[in-house]
Amino acid sequence: MSDTPDERGSQVDAQRADPSTRLAKDRTSFAKFRTQLSLERTTPAWIRTALTMATFGFGTVGFFGSLRAASPTPESIQLHASAIRFGMALIVLAVAATLLSGITHWRALRRLRRDEAPVLSRWPLSVTLAVLLAIVGLVSLWDLLGGA
């Protein structure tokens, strides 16, 4: 049994007049808005983290460079060379984290605009960065110990 056009029109009008339908739409739009605000807070946090890593990398190189200039021994030369590699690794990680956070932000906003749910990554940026920092730390420690 099919509805006549008049019956379908009155059903649509009843749905529009139903306050629960309007409330559900409002909740959905506010949820999208909160998600977007969350993204707007998270991306600058990643940028601050990346700037901190890059600054630490530059600072490490500068500190060991001044140590080398004050006392040009073979040990200080080797420490400065290791510090340069460590500092460069941090700077590269900082640039990668900044780029990846921007891409993640852009993709999430694009999904929200298409009324799709944001997708949680299987391998989040935070875990990726933590693993890469651990690897850089271990390689740098190995380098400082002279490759034992």
C-alpha positions as CSV (number, residue, x, y, z in Angstrom):
1,M,0.0,0.0,0.0
2,S,1.6,3.3,-1.1
3,D,1.0,6.7,0.3
4,T,-0.7,9.3,-1.8
5,P,1.2,12.5,-2.5
6,D,-1.0,14.4,0.0
7,E,-0.2,11.9,2.7
8,R,3.6,12.1,2.0
9,G,3.5,15.8,2.1
10,S,1.7,15.8,5.5
11,Q,4.3,13.4,6.8
12,V,7.1,15.6,5.8
13,D,5.4,18.6,7.3
14,A,4.9,16.6,10.5
15,Q,8.6,15.8,10.6
16,R,9.5,19.5,10.1
17,A,7.2,20.5,12.9
18,D,8.5,17.8,15.2
19,P,10.8,19.5,17.8
20,S,12.9,16.4,18.3
21,T,13.9,16.4,14.6
22,R,15.0,20.1,14.9
23,L,16.8,19.3,18.1
24,A,18.7,16.4,16.5
25,K,19.8,18.6,13.6
26,D,20.9,21.3,16.0
27,R,22.9,18.8,18.1
28,T,24.6,17.5,14.9
29,S,25.6,20.9,13.8
30,F,27.0,21.8,17.2
31,A,28.9,18.5,17.4
32,K,30.5,19.4,14.0
33,F,31.3,22.8,15.3
34,R,32.9,21.4,18.5
35,T,34.9,19.0,16.4
36,Q,36.2,21.8,14.2
37,L,37.1,23.9,17.3
38,S,39.0,20.9,18.6
39,L,40.9,20.6,15.4
40,E,41.7,24.3,15.6
41,R,43.3,23.8,19.0
42,T,45.1,20.6,18.1
43,T,46.9,21.8,15.0
44,P,48.6,24.8,16.8
45,A,49.6,22.4,19.6
46,W,51.4,20.3,17.0
47,I,53.0,23.4,15.6
48,R,54.3,24.4,19.1
49,T,55.6,20.9,19.6
50,A,57.4,21.0,16.3
51,L,58.9,24.5,17.0
52,T,60.1,23.2,20.4
53,M,61.8,20.2,18.7
54,A,63.5,22.4,16.1
55,T,64.6,24.9,18.7
56,F,66.0,22.1,20.8
57,G,67.9,20.8,17.8
58,F,69.4,24.2,17.0
59,G,70.2,24.7,20.7
60,T,72.0,21.4,21.0
61,V,74.1,22.1,17.9
62,G,75.0,25.6,19.2
63,F,75.9,24.4,22.7
64,F,78.2,21.7,21.5
65,G,79.6,24.1,18.9
66,S,80.6,26.5,21.6
67,L,82.0,23.6,23.7
68,R,84.1,22.6,20.7
69,A,85.3,26.2,20.2
70,A,86.3,26.5,23.8
71,S,88.2,23.2,23.9
72,P,89.0,21.7,20.5
73,T,89.8,18.2,21.7
74,P,89.0,15.1,19.6
75,E,86.2,14.3,22.1
76,S,84.5,17.7,21.7
77,I,84.9,17.5,17.9
78,Q,83.1,14.1,18.0
79,L,80.4,15.4,20.4
80,H,79.8,18.4,18.1
81,A,79.5,16.1,15.0
82,S,77.0,13.9,16.9
83,A,75.1,17.0,18.1
84,I,74.8,18.1,14.5
85,R,73.3,14.8,13.4
86,F,70.9,14.8,16.4
87,G,69.9,18.4,15.8
88,M,69.3,17.8,12.1
89,A,67.2,14.7,13.0
90,L,65.0,16.9,15.3
91,I,64.6,19.6,12.8
92,V,63.6,17.1,10.1
93,L,61.1,15.5,12.5
94,A,59.7,19.0,13.4
95,V,59.1,19.8,9.7
96,A,57.5,16.4,9.1
97,A,55.3,16.8,12.2
98,T,54.2,20.2,11.0
99,L,53.4,19.0,7.5
100,L,51.5,15.9,8.7
101,S,49.5,17.8,11.3
102,G,48.4,20.3,8.5
103,I,47.5,17.4,6.2
104,T,45.5,15.7,9.0
105,H,43.7,18.9,9.9
106,W,42.8,19.5,6.2
107,R,41.5,16.0,5.7
108,A,39.4,16.0,8.9
109,L,37.8,19.4,7.9
110,R,37.1,18.1,4.4
111,R,35.3,15.1,5.8
112,L,33.3,17.3,8.2
113,R,32.2,19.5,5.3
114,R,31.0,16.5,3.4
115,D,29.0,15.4,6.4
116,E,31.2,12.3,6.9
117,A,32.5,11.3,10.3
118,P,36.1,12.0,11.0
119,V,38.2,8.9,10.9
120,L,40.6,8.0,13.7
121,S,43.9,6.8,12.2
122,R,45.2,3.3,13.1
123,W,48.7,4.9,13.6
124,P,48.1,8.4,15.0
125,L,50.6,11.2,14.5
126,S,51.4,11.3,18.2
127,V,52.4,7.6,18.3
128,T,54.4,8.0,15.0
129,L,56.3,11.0,16.4
130,A,56.9,9.2,19.7
131,V,58.4,6.2,18.0
132,L,60.5,8.3,15.7
133,L,61.8,10.4,18.6
134,A,62.7,7.2,20.5
135,I,64.6,6.0,17.4
136,V,66.4,9.3,17.0
137,G,67.3,9.2,20.7
138,L,68.6,5.7,20.6
139,V,70.6,6.3,17.4
140,S,72.0,9.5,18.9
141,L,73.0,7.7,22.1
142,W,74.7,5.0,20.0
143,D,76.5,7.8,18.1
144,L,77.6,9.5,21.3
145,L,79.0,6.3,22.7
146,G,81.1,6.0,19.6
147,G,79.2,3.2,17.9
148,A,80.5,0.9,20.6
